[in-house]
Amino acid sequence: MAHTAATSPTHIKVRVGNRMTLAAKQWGPDDGFPVLAIHGWLDNASSFDVVAQDLSGAGFRVVAVDMPGHGESSHRGPDTFCM
């Protein structure tokens, strides 16, 4: 895989249902090998900024998701049950 210059992330927002928005950041070419990055309990998508730039420079397409209530994603509603 040819190495290319790393780029700034594209910010993505996806509407889920009628009340929630999930945010993500994407680096790399659209046709790159996909890598899904999911952060830990107290983190957000920005936890992957450095490694995602390195991977995208190697031709991978990295998508880092902000889980609900983290980063730019909305919080779950009060009527939502989760453990």
PyMOL Python script that loads the backbone (N, CA, C, O; Angstrom):
from pymol import cmd

cmd.read_pdbstr("""\
ATOM      1  N   MET A   1       0.850  -1.175   0.000  1.00  0.00           N
ATOM      2  CA  MET A   1       0.000   0.000   0.000  1.00  0.00           C
ATOM      3  C   MET A   1       0.894   1.236   0.000  1.00  0.00           C
ATOM      4  O   MET A   1       1.799   1.343   0.828  1.00  0.00           O
ATOM      5  N   ALA A   2       0.657   2.152  -0.902  1.00  0.00           N
ATOM      6  CA  ALA A   2       1.473   3.363  -0.998  1.00  0.00           C
ATOM      7  C   ALA A   2       1.148   4.327   0.143  1.00  0.00           C
ATOM      8  O   ALA A   2      -0.010   4.482   0.529  1.00  0.00           O
ATOM      9  N   HIS A   3       2.189   4.970   0.675  1.00  0.00           N
ATOM     10  CA  HIS A   3       1.990   5.962   1.731  1.00  0.00           C
ATOM     11  C   HIS A   3       1.656   7.305   1.100  1.00  0.00           C
ATOM     12  O   HIS A   3       2.290   7.722   0.131  1.00  0.00           O
ATOM     13  N   THR A   4       0.661   7.973   1.655  1.00  0.00           N
ATOM     14  CA  THR A   4       0.269   9.301   1.195  1.00  0.00           C
ATOM     15  C   THR A   4       0.268  10.240   2.385  1.00  0.00           C
ATOM     16  O   THR A   4       0.331   9.802   3.534  1.00  0.00           O
ATOM     17  N   ALA A   5       0.198  11.526   2.108  1.00  0.00           N
ATOM     18  CA  ALA A   5       0.179  12.514   3.186  1.00  0.00           C
ATOM     19  C   ALA A   5      -1.100  12.381   4.007  1.00  0.00           C
ATOM     20  O   ALA A   5      -2.185  12.194   3.455  1.00  0.00           O
ATOM     21  N   ALA A   6      -0.966  12.479   5.330  1.00  0.00           N
ATOM     22  CA  ALA A   6      -2.130  12.423   6.218  1.00  0.00           C
ATOM     23  C   ALA A   6      -2.973  13.679   6.034  1.00  0.00           C
ATOM     24  O   ALA A   6      -2.460  14.747   5.699  1.00  0.00           O
ATOM     25  N   THR A   7      -4.246  13.535   6.255  1.00  0.00           N
ATOM     26  CA  THR A   7      -5.174  14.650   6.085  1.00  0.00           C
ATOM     27  C   THR A   7      -5.908  14.929   7.386  1.00  0.00           C
ATOM     28  O   THR A   7      -5.875  14.130   8.321  1.00  0.00           O
ATOM     29  N   SER A   8      -6.563  16.067   7.427  1.00  0.00           N
ATOM     30  CA  SER A   8      -7.417  16.392   8.567  1.00  0.00           C
ATOM     31  C   SER A   8      -8.664  15.534   8.486  1.00  0.00           C
ATOM     32  O   SER A   8      -9.065  15.129   7.395  1.00  0.00           O
ATOM     33  N   PRO A   9      -9.285  15.251   9.629  1.00  0.00           N
ATOM     34  CA  PRO A   9     -10.467  14.399   9.595  1.00  0.00           C
ATOM     35  C   PRO A   9     -11.687  15.120   9.029  1.00  0.00           C
ATOM     36  O   PRO A   9     -11.811  16.342   9.111  1.00  0.00           O
ATOM     37  N   THR A  10     -12.571  14.327   8.459  1.00  0.00           N
ATOM     38  CA  THR A  10     -13.892  14.795   8.068  1.00  0.00           C
ATOM     39  C   THR A  10     -14.816  14.511   9.248  1.00  0.00           C
ATOM     40  O   THR A  10     -14.797  13.411   9.800  1.00  0.00           O
ATOM     41  N   HIS A  11     -15.617  15.485   9.632  1.00  0.00           N
ATOM     42  CA  HIS A  11     -16.551  15.297  10.748  1.00  0.00           C
ATOM     43  C   HIS A  11     -17.895  14.845  10.194  1.00  0.00           C
ATOM     44  O   HIS A  11     -18.419  15.420   9.240  1.00  0.00           O
ATOM     45  N   ILE A  12     -18.437  13.807  10.811  1.00  0.00           N
ATOM     46  CA  ILE A  12     -19.679  13.184  10.349  1.00  0.00           C
ATOM     47  C   ILE A  12     -20.693  13.238  11.479  1.00  0.00           C
ATOM     48  O   ILE A  12     -20.345  13.042  12.643  1.00  0.00           O
ATOM     49  N   LYS A  13     -21.940  13.503  11.138  1.00  0.00           N
ATOM     50  CA  LYS A  13     -23.038  13.398  12.112  1.00  0.00           C
ATOM     51  C   LYS A  13     -24.161  12.609  11.462  1.00  0.00           C
ATOM     52  O   LYS A  13     -24.572  12.896  10.337  1.00  0.00           O
ATOM     53  N   VAL A  14     -24.653  11.605  12.192  1.00  0.00           N
ATOM     54  CA  VAL A  14     -25.715  10.734  11.691  1.00  0.00           C
ATOM     55  C   VAL A  14     -26.879  10.792  12.662  1.00  0.00           C
ATOM     56  O   VAL A  14     -26.713  10.569  13.861  1.00  0.00           O
ATOM     57  N   ARG A  15     -28.048  11.092  12.140  1.00  0.00           N
ATOM     58  CA  ARG A  15     -29.267  11.135  12.953  1.00  0.00           C
ATOM     59  C   ARG A  15     -29.760   9.711  13.173  1.00  0.00           C
ATOM     60  O   ARG A  15     -29.933   8.958  12.215  1.00  0.00           O
ATOM     61  N   VAL A  16     -29.986   9.338  14.436  1.00  0.00           N
ATOM     62  CA  VAL A  16     -30.478   8.012  14.790  1.00  0.00           C
ATOM     63  C   VAL A  16     -31.832   8.201  15.453  1.00  0.00           C
ATOM     64  O   VAL A  16     -31.923   8.798  16.526  1.00  0.00           O
ATOM     65  N   GLY A  17     -32.861   7.707  14.835  1.00  0.00           N
ATOM     66  CA  GLY A  17     -34.204   7.926  15.360  1.00  0.00           C
ATOM     67  C   GLY A  17     -34.569   9.401  15.240  1.00  0.00           C
ATOM     68  O   GLY A  17     -34.081  10.096  14.349  1.00  0.00           O
ATOM     69  N   ASN A  18     -35.423   9.872  16.134  1.00  0.00           N
ATOM     70  CA  ASN A  18     -35.830  11.275  16.036  1.00  0.00           C
ATOM     71  C   ASN A  18     -35.235  12.153  17.129  1.00  0.00           C
ATOM     72  O   ASN A  18     -35.534  13.345  17.193  1.00  0.00           O
ATOM     73  N   ARG A  19     -34.376  11.567  18.009  1.00  0.00           N
ATOM     74  CA  ARG A  19     -33.823  12.379  19.097  1.00  0.00           C
ATOM     75  C   ARG A  19     -32.313  12.310  19.253  1.00  0.00           C
ATOM     76  O   ARG A  19     -31.738  13.137  19.961  1.00  0.00           O
ATOM     77  N   MET A  20     -31.659  11.361  18.622  1.00  0.00           N
ATOM     78  CA  MET A  20     -30.239  11.161  18.888  1.00  0.00           C
ATOM     79  C   MET A  20     -29.391  11.402  17.645  1.00  0.00           C
ATOM     80  O   MET A  20     -29.781  11.066  16.527  1.00  0.00           O
ATOM     81  N   THR A  21     -28.233  11.987  17.868  1.00  0.00           N
ATOM     82  CA  THR A  21     -27.257  12.184  16.804  1.00  0.00           C
ATOM     83  C   THR A  21     -25.942  11.541  17.242  1.00  0.00           C
ATOM     84  O   THR A  21     -25.449  11.799  18.340  1.00  0.00           O
ATOM     85  N   LEU A  22     -25.386  10.706  16.378  1.00  0.00           N
ATOM     86  CA  LEU A  22     -24.072  10.132  16.624  1.00  0.00           C
ATOM     87  C   LEU A  22     -23.060  10.870  15.768  1.00  0.00           C
ATOM     88  O   LEU A  22     -23.310  11.132  14.591  1.00  0.00           O
ATOM     89  N   ALA A  23     -21.924  11.206  16.352  1.00  0.00           N
ATOM     90  CA  ALA A  23     -20.868  11.907  15.644  1.00  0.00           C
ATOM     91  C   ALA A  23     -19.697  10.962  15.420  1.00  0.00           C
ATOM     92  O   ALA A  23     -19.500  10.001  16.164  1.00  0.00           O
ATOM     93  N   ALA A  24     -18.931  11.253  14.387  1.00  0.00           N
ATOM     94  CA  ALA A  24     -17.738  10.460  14.084  1.00  0.00           C
ATOM     95  C   ALA A  24     -16.741  11.337  13.344  1.00  0.00           C
ATOM     96  O   ALA A  24     -17.073  12.414  12.849  1.00  0.00           O
ATOM     97  N   LYS A  25     -15.523  10.850  13.283  1.00  0.00           N
ATOM     98  CA  LYS A  25     -14.468  11.497  12.510  1.00  0.00           C
ATOM     99  C   LYS A  25     -13.929  10.467  11.529  1.00  0.00           C
ATOM    100  O   LYS A  25     -13.779   9.293  11.869  1.00  0.00           O
ATOM    101  N   GLN A  26     -13.636  10.912  10.305  1.00  0.00           N
ATOM    102  CA  GLN A  26     -13.112   9.991   9.300  1.00  0.00           C
ATOM    103  C   GLN A  26     -11.828  10.547   8.705  1.00  0.00           C
ATOM    104  O   GLN A  26     -11.734  11.732   8.384  1.00  0.00           O
ATOM    105  N   TRP A  27     -10.837   9.666   8.565  1.00  0.00           N
ATOM    106  CA  TRP A  27      -9.568  10.012   7.926  1.00  0.00           C
ATOM    107  C   TRP A  27      -9.348   9.035   6.785  1.00  0.00           C
ATOM    108  O   TRP A  27      -9.859   7.916   6.808  1.00  0.00           O
ATOM    109  N   GLY A  28      -8.591   9.459   5.797  1.00  0.00           N
ATOM    110  CA  GLY A  28      -8.136   8.564   4.738  1.00  0.00           C
ATOM    111  C   GLY A  28      -9.051   8.518   3.541  1.00  0.00           C
ATOM    112  O   GLY A  28     -10.118   9.132   3.535  1.00  0.00           O
ATOM    113  N   PRO A  29      -8.627   7.781   2.518  1.00  0.00           N
ATOM    114  CA  PRO A  29      -9.381   7.714   1.272  1.00  0.00           C
ATOM    115  C   PRO A  29     -10.652   6.883   1.409  1.00  0.00           C
ATOM    116  O   PRO A  29     -10.690   5.921   2.176  1.00  0.00           O
ATOM    117  N   ASP A  30     -11.683   7.252   0.670  1.00  0.00           N
ATOM    118  CA  ASP A  30     -12.950   6.517   0.712  1.00  0.00           C
ATOM    119  C   ASP A  30     -12.790   5.057   0.294  1.00  0.00           C
ATOM    120  O   ASP A  30     -13.550   4.198   0.738  1.00  0.00           O
ATOM    121  N   ASP A  31     -11.811   4.776  -0.553  1.00  0.00           N
ATOM    122  CA  ASP A  31     -11.621   3.402  -1.019  1.00  0.00           C
ATOM    123  C   ASP A  31     -10.553   2.656  -0.208  1.00  0.00           C
ATOM    124  O   ASP A  31     -10.153   1.550  -0.573  1.00  0.00           O
ATOM    125  N   GLY A  32     -10.094   3.265   0.891  1.00  0.00           N
ATOM    126  CA  GLY A  32      -9.097   2.614   1.733  1.00  0.00           C
ATOM    127  C   GLY A  32      -9.690   1.467   2.531  1.00  0.00           C
ATOM    128  O   GLY A  32     -10.905   1.397   2.717  1.00  0.00           O
ATOM    129  N   PHE A  33      -8.833   0.565   3.005  1.00  0.00           N
ATOM    130  CA  PHE A  33      -9.286  -0.549   3.836  1.00  0.00           C
ATOM    131  C   PHE A  33      -9.914   0.031   5.100  1.00  0.00           C
ATOM    132  O   PHE A  33      -9.260   0.797   5.807  1.00  0.00           O
ATOM    133  N   PRO A  34     -11.181  -0.320   5.408  1.00  0.00           N
ATOM    134  CA  PRO A  34     -11.883   0.320   6.531  1.00  0.00           C
ATOM    135  C   PRO A  34     -11.413  -0.160   7.902  1.00  0.00           C
ATOM    136  O   PRO A  34     -11.194  -1.351   8.125  1.00  0.00           O
ATOM    137  N   VAL A  35     -11.264   0.802   8.813  1.00  0.00           N
ATOM    138  CA  VAL A  35     -10.937   0.528  10.212  1.00  0.00           C
ATOM    139  C   VAL A  35     -11.953   1.283  11.061  1.00  0.00           C
ATOM    140  O   VAL A  35     -12.075   2.502  10.946  1.00  0.00           O
ATOM    141  N   LEU A  36     -12.684   0.566  11.913  1.00  0.00           N
ATOM    142  CA  LEU A  36     -13.649   1.185  12.815  1.00  0.00           C
ATOM    143  C   LEU A  36     -13.015   1.304  14.188  1.00  0.00           C
ATOM    144  O   LEU A  36     -12.601   0.304  14.774  1.00  0.00           O
ATOM    145  N   ALA A  37     -12.936   2.532  14.706  1.00  0.00           N
ATOM    146  CA  ALA A  37     -12.304   2.787  15.999  1.00  0.00           C
ATOM    147  C   ALA A  37     -13.379   3.180  17.010  1.00  0.00           C
ATOM    148  O   ALA A  37     -14.110   4.149  16.807  1.00  0.00           O
ATOM    149  N   ILE A  38     -13.467   2.424  18.093  1.00  0.00           N
ATOM    150  CA  ILE A  38     -14.470   2.672  19.135  1.00  0.00           C
ATOM    151  C   ILE A  38     -13.734   2.915  20.443  1.00  0.00           C
ATOM    152  O   ILE A  38     -12.941   2.085  20.888  1.00  0.00           O
ATOM    153  N   HIS A  39     -14.007   4.063  21.052  1.00  0.00           N
ATOM    154  CA  HIS A  39     -13.278   4.469  22.251  1.00  0.00           C
ATOM    155  C   HIS A  39     -13.777   3.771  23.507  1.00  0.00           C
ATOM    156  O   HIS A  39     -14.818   3.115  23.511  1.00  0.00           O
ATOM    157  N   GLY A  40     -12.993   3.936  24.581  1.00  0.00           N
ATOM    158  CA  GLY A  40     -13.339   3.381  25.888  1.00  0.00           C
ATOM    159  C   GLY A  40     -14.346   4.235  26.629  1.00  0.00           C
ATOM    160  O   GLY A  40     -14.864   5.213  26.090  1.00  0.00           O
ATOM    161  N   TRP A  41     -14.618   3.863  27.856  1.00  0.00           N
ATOM    162  CA  TRP A  41     -15.702   4.453  28.650  1.00  0.00           C
ATOM    163  C   TRP A  41     -15.598   5.969  28.824  1.00  0.00           C
ATOM    164  O   TRP A  41     -16.614   6.651  28.688  1.00  0.00           O
ATOM    165  N   LEU A  42     -14.450   6.517  29.109  1.00  0.00           N
ATOM    166  CA  LEU A  42     -14.333   7.952  29.389  1.00  0.00           C
ATOM    167  C   LEU A  42     -13.620   8.727  28.280  1.00  0.00           C
ATOM    168  O   LEU A  42     -13.080   9.802  28.538  1.00  0.00           O
ATOM    169  N   ASP A  43     -13.609   8.210  27.070  1.00  0.00           N
ATOM    170  CA  ASP A  43     -12.915   8.842  25.958  1.00  0.00           C
ATOM    171  C   ASP A  43     -13.899   9.355  24.919  1.00  0.00           C
ATOM    172  O   ASP A  43     -15.109   9.381  25.146  1.00  0.00           O
ATOM    173  N   ASN A  44     -13.360   9.764  23.774  1.00  0.00           N
ATOM    174  CA  ASN A  44     -14.175  10.157  22.622  1.00  0.00           C
ATOM    175  C   ASN A  44     -13.364   9.889  21.358  1.00  0.00           C
ATOM    176  O   ASN A  44     -12.237   9.401  21.439  1.00  0.00           O
ATOM    177  N   ALA A  45     -13.920  10.200  20.204  1.00  0.00           N
ATOM    178  CA  ALA A  45     -13.280   9.897  18.923  1.00  0.00           C
ATOM    179  C   ALA A  45     -11.905  10.542  18.786  1.00  0.00           C
ATOM    180  O   ALA A  45     -11.055  10.025  18.062  1.00  0.00           O
ATOM    181  N   SER A  46     -11.676  11.643  19.456  1.00  0.00           N
ATOM    182  CA  SER A  46     -10.394  12.329  19.363  1.00  0.00           C
ATOM    183  C   SER A  46      -9.247  11.513  19.965  1.00  0.00           C
ATOM    184  O   SER A  46      -8.078  11.834  19.751  1.00  0.00           O
ATOM    185  N   SER A  47      -9.575  10.474  20.706  1.00  0.00           N
ATOM    186  CA  SER A  47      -8.542   9.588  21.249  1.00  0.00           C
ATOM    187  C   SER A  47      -7.725   8.941  20.135  1.00  0.00           C
ATOM    188  O   SER A  47      -6.608   8.481  20.370  1.00  0.00           O
ATOM    189  N   PHE A  48      -8.278   8.906  18.925  1.00  0.00           N
ATOM    190  CA  PHE A  48      -7.628   8.229  17.808  1.00  0.00           C
ATOM    191  C   PHE A  48      -6.949   9.186  16.830  1.00  0.00           C
ATOM    192  O   PHE A  48      -6.490   8.753  15.773  1.00  0.00           O
ATOM    193  N   ASP A  49      -6.875  10.478  17.158  1.00  0.00           N
ATOM    194  CA  ASP A  49      -6.323  11.465  16.226  1.00  0.00           C
ATOM    195  C   ASP A  49      -4.942  11.094  15.694  1.00  0.00           C
ATOM    196  O   ASP A  49      -4.718  11.149  14.485  1.00  0.00           O
ATOM    197  N   VAL A  50      -4.029  10.723  16.557  1.00  0.00           N
ATOM    198  CA  VAL A  50      -2.652  10.452  16.126  1.00  0.00           C
ATOM    199  C   VAL A  50      -2.560   9.164  15.313  1.00  0.00           C
ATOM    200  O   VAL A  50      -2.021   9.158  14.206  1.00  0.00           O
ATOM    201  N   VAL A  51      -3.090   8.071  15.867  1.00  0.00           N
ATOM    202  CA  VAL A  51      -2.985   6.792  15.165  1.00  0.00           C
ATOM    203  C   VAL A  51      -3.785   6.805  13.860  1.00  0.00           C
ATOM    204  O   VAL A  51      -3.375   6.178  12.883  1.00  0.00           O
ATOM    205  N   ALA A  52      -4.921   7.511  13.831  1.00  0.00           N
ATOM    206  CA  ALA A  52      -5.729   7.581  12.612  1.00  0.00           C
ATOM    207  C   ALA A  52      -4.988   8.330  11.509  1.00  0.00           C
ATOM    208  O   ALA A  52      -5.087   7.958  10.340  1.00  0.00           O
ATOM    209  N   GLN A  53      -4.258   9.364  11.859  1.00  0.00           N
ATOM    210  CA  GLN A  53      -3.467  10.079  10.847  1.00  0.00           C
ATOM    211  C   GLN A  53      -2.387   9.171  10.284  1.00  0.00           C
ATOM    212  O   GLN A  53      -2.142   9.175   9.078  1.00  0.00           O
ATOM    213  N   ASP A  54      -1.740   8.397  11.139  1.00  0.00           N
ATOM    214  CA  ASP A  54      -0.717   7.463  10.663  1.00  0.00           C
ATOM    215  C   ASP A  54      -1.326   6.405   9.751  1.00  0.00           C
ATOM    216  O   ASP A  54      -0.779   6.110   8.688  1.00  0.00           O
ATOM    217  N   LEU A  55      -2.461   5.831  10.163  1.00  0.00           N
ATOM    218  CA  LEU A  55      -3.111   4.805   9.349  1.00  0.00           C
ATOM    219  C   LEU A  55      -3.619   5.367   8.025  1.00  0.00           C
ATOM    220  O   LEU A  55      -3.496   4.718   6.986  1.00  0.00           O
ATOM    221  N   SER A  56      -4.187   6.563   8.059  1.00  0.00           N
ATOM    222  CA  SER A  56      -4.693   7.149   6.812  1.00  0.00           C
ATOM    223  C   SER A  56      -3.545   7.469   5.868  1.00  0.00           C
ATOM    224  O   SER A  56      -3.697   7.379   4.650  1.00  0.00           O
ATOM    225  N   GLY A  57      -2.397   7.843   6.425  1.00  0.00           N
ATOM    226  CA  GLY A  57      -1.226   8.088   5.598  1.00  0.00           C
ATOM    227  C   GLY A  57      -0.742   6.828   4.900  1.00  0.00           C
ATOM    228  O   GLY A  57      -0.063   6.899   3.876  1.00  0.00           O
ATOM    229  N   ALA A  58      -1.097   5.667   5.462  1.00  0.00           N
ATOM    230  CA  ALA A  58      -0.746   4.381   4.862  1.00  0.00           C
ATOM    231  C   ALA A  58      -1.862   3.862   3.959  1.00  0.00           C
ATOM    232  O   ALA A  58      -1.780   2.740   3.460  1.00  0.00           O
ATOM    233  N   GLY A  59      -2.911   4.673   3.744  1.00  0.00           N
ATOM    234  CA  GLY A  59      -3.986   4.297   2.824  1.00  0.00           C
ATOM    235  C   GLY A  59      -5.224   3.693   3.451  1.00  0.00           C
ATOM    236  O   GLY A  59      -6.145   3.307   2.732  1.00  0.00           O
ATOM    237  N   PHE A  60      -5.275   3.600   4.785  1.00  0.00           N
ATOM    238  CA  PHE A  60      -6.464   3.067   5.450  1.00  0.00           C
ATOM    239  C   PHE A  60      -7.527   4.157   5.582  1.00  0.00           C
ATOM    240  O   PHE A  60      -7.200   5.343   5.633  1.00  0.00           O
ATOM    241  N   ARG A  61      -8.791   3.758   5.636  1.00  0.00           N
ATOM    242  CA  ARG A  61      -9.894   4.688   5.935  1.00  0.00           C
ATOM    243  C   ARG A  61     -10.328   4.394   7.366  1.00  0.00           C
ATOM    244  O   ARG A  61     -10.850   3.317   7.652  1.00  0.00           O
ATOM    245  N   VAL A  62     -10.114   5.346   8.256  1.00  0.00           N
ATOM    246  CA  VAL A  62     -10.406   5.173   9.682  1.00  0.00           C
ATOM    247  C   VAL A  62     -11.638   5.993  10.045  1.00  0.00           C
ATOM    248  O   VAL A  62     -11.711   7.187   9.756  1.00  0.00           O
ATOM    249  N   VAL A  63     -12.601   5.338  10.681  1.00  0.00           N
ATOM    250  CA  VAL A  63     -13.784   6.026  11.190  1.00  0.00           C
ATOM    251  C   VAL A  63     -13.822   5.807  12.697  1.00  0.00           C
ATOM    252  O   VAL A  63     -13.929   4.673  13.165  1.00  0.00           O
ATOM    253  N   ALA A  64     -13.735   6.904  13.457  1.00  0.00           N
ATOM    254  CA  ALA A  64     -13.780   6.849  14.920  1.00  0.00           C
ATOM    255  C   ALA A  64     -15.123   7.426  15.371  1.00  0.00           C
ATOM    256  O   ALA A  64     -15.453   8.572  15.065  1.00  0.00           O
ATOM    257  N   VAL A  65     -15.876   6.631  16.089  1.00  0.00           N
ATOM    258  CA  VAL A  65     -17.230   7.002  16.504  1.00  0.00           C
ATOM    259  C   VAL A  65     -17.219   7.579  17.914  1.00  0.00           C
ATOM    260  O   VAL A  65     -16.544   7.051  18.798  1.00  0.00           O
ATOM    261  N   ASP A  66     -17.970   8.670  18.127  1.00  0.00           N
ATOM    262  CA  ASP A  66     -18.253   9.167  19.475  1.00  0.00           C
ATOM    263  C   ASP A  66     -19.474   8.404  19.970  1.00  0.00           C
ATOM    264  O   ASP A  66     -20.568   8.565  19.431  1.00  0.00           O
ATOM    265  N   MET A  67     -19.295   7.584  20.985  1.00  0.00           N
ATOM    266  CA  MET A  67     -20.416   6.828  21.533  1.00  0.00           C
ATOM    267  C   MET A  67     -21.416   7.798  22.179  1.00  0.00           C
ATOM    268  O   MET A  67     -21.044   8.921  22.519  1.00  0.00           O
ATOM    269  N   PRO A  68     -22.680   7.381  22.353  1.00  0.00           N
ATOM    270  CA  PRO A  68     -23.689   8.275  22.930  1.00  0.00           C
ATOM    271  C   PRO A  68     -23.230   8.878  24.261  1.00  0.00           C
ATOM    272  O   PRO A  68     -22.755   8.170  25.150  1.00  0.00           O
ATOM    273  N   GLY A  69     -23.381  10.189  24.376  1.00  0.00           N
ATOM    274  CA  GLY A  69     -23.001  10.898  25.589  1.00  0.00           C
ATOM    275  C   GLY A  69     -21.540  11.288  25.648  1.00  0.00           C
ATOM    276  O   GLY A  69     -21.092  11.839  26.653  1.00  0.00           O
ATOM    277  N   HIS A  70     -20.790  11.017  24.600  1.00  0.00           N
ATOM    278  CA  HIS A  70     -19.359  11.324  24.560  1.00  0.00           C
ATOM    279  C   HIS A  70     -19.074  12.211  23.354  1.00  0.00           C
ATOM    280  O   HIS A  70     -19.768  12.141  22.341  1.00  0.00           O
ATOM    281  N   GLY A  71     -18.038  13.050  23.476  1.00  0.00           N
ATOM    282  CA  GLY A  71     -17.627  13.889  22.348  1.00  0.00           C
ATOM    283  C   GLY A  71     -18.770  14.717  21.796  1.00  0.00           C
ATOM    284  O   GLY A  71     -19.449  15.425  22.540  1.00  0.00           O
ATOM    285  N   GLU A  72     -18.980  14.629  20.502  1.00  0.00           N
ATOM    286  CA  GLU A  72     -20.010  15.417  19.820  1.00  0.00           C
ATOM    287  C   GLU A  72     -21.340  14.685  19.671  1.00  0.00           C
ATOM    288  O   GLU A  72     -22.288  15.248  19.125  1.00  0.00           O
ATOM    289  N   SER A  73     -21.430  13.443  20.143  1.00  0.00           N
ATOM    290  CA  SER A  73     -22.689  12.689  20.067  1.00  0.00           C
ATOM    291  C   SER A  73     -23.635  13.144  21.164  1.00  0.00           C
ATOM    292  O   SER A  73     -23.204  13.567  22.236  1.00  0.00           O
ATOM    293  N   SER A  74     -24.928  13.051  20.884  1.00  0.00           N
ATOM    294  CA  SER A  74     -25.917  13.454  21.891  1.00  0.00           C
ATOM    295  C   SER A  74     -26.025  12.383  22.976  1.00  0.00           C
ATOM    296  O   SER A  74     -25.610  11.239  22.789  1.00  0.00           O
ATOM    297  N   HIS A  75     -26.588  12.777  24.101  1.00  0.00           N
ATOM    298  CA  HIS A  75     -26.813  11.866  25.213  1.00  0.00           C
ATOM    299  C   HIS A  75     -28.078  11.046  24.945  1.00  0.00           C
ATOM    300  O   HIS A  75     -28.953  11.457  24.182  1.00  0.00           O
ATOM    301  N   ARG A  76     -28.153   9.895  25.582  1.00  0.00           N
ATOM    302  CA  ARG A  76     -29.367   9.097  25.498  1.00  0.00           C
ATOM    303  C   ARG A  76     -30.469   9.803  26.285  1.00  0.00           C
ATOM    304  O   ARG A  76     -30.188  10.548  27.224  1.00  0.00           O
ATOM    305  N   GLY A  77     -31.695   9.571  25.907  1.00  0.00           N
ATOM    306  CA  GLY A  77     -32.825  10.169  26.614  1.00  0.00           C
ATOM    307  C   GLY A  77     -33.028   9.547  27.971  1.00  0.00           C
ATOM    308  O   GLY A  77     -32.522   8.455  28.229  1.00  0.00           O
ATOM    309  N   PRO A  78     -33.762  10.220  28.856  1.00  0.00           N
ATOM    310  CA  PRO A  78     -33.992   9.711  30.214  1.00  0.00           C
ATOM    311  C   PRO A  78     -34.808   8.421  30.230  1.00  0.00           C
ATOM    312  O   PRO A  78     -34.793   7.692  31.222  1.00  0.00           O
ATOM    313  N   ASP A  79     -35.521   8.132  29.140  1.00  0.00           N
ATOM    314  CA  ASP A  79     -36.334   6.927  29.087  1.00  0.00           C
ATOM    315  C   ASP A  79     -35.573   5.745  28.476  1.00  0.00           C
ATOM    316  O   ASP A  79     -36.168   4.702  28.205  1.00  0.00           O
ATOM    317  N   THR A  80     -34.284   5.897  28.261  1.00  0.00           N
ATOM    318  CA  THR A  80     -33.469   4.848  27.657  1.00  0.00           C
ATOM    319  C   THR A  80     -32.847   3.987  28.741  1.00  0.00           C
ATOM    320  O   THR A  80     -32.247   4.504  29.683  1.00  0.00           O
ATOM    321  N   PHE A  81     -32.987   2.679  28.608  1.00  0.00           N
ATOM    322  CA  PHE A  81     -32.390   1.759  29.550  1.00  0.00           C
ATOM    323  C   PHE A  81     -31.066   1.258  28.987  1.00  0.00           C
ATOM    324  O   PHE A  81     -31.010   0.789  27.850  1.00  0.00           O
ATOM    325  N   CYS A  82     -30.021   1.354  29.766  1.00  0.00           N
ATOM    326  CA  CYS A  82     -28.736   0.766  29.363  1.00  0.00           C
ATOM    327  C   CYS A  82     -27.970   0.392  30.614  1.00  0.00           C
ATOM    328  O   CYS A  82     -28.174   0.968  31.683  1.00  0.00           O
ATOM    329  N   MET A  83     -27.093  -0.572  30.468  1.00  0.00           N
ATOM    330  CA  MET A  83     -26.284  -1.028  31.610  1.00  0.00           C
ATOM    331  C   MET A  83     -24.881  -0.526  31.467  1.00  0.00           C
ATOM    332  O   MET A  83     -24.038  -0.798  32.322  1.00  0.00           O
TER     333      MET A  83
END
""", "prot")
cmd.dss("prot")
cmd.show_as("cartoon", "prot")
cmd.util.cbc("prot")
cmd.orient("prot")
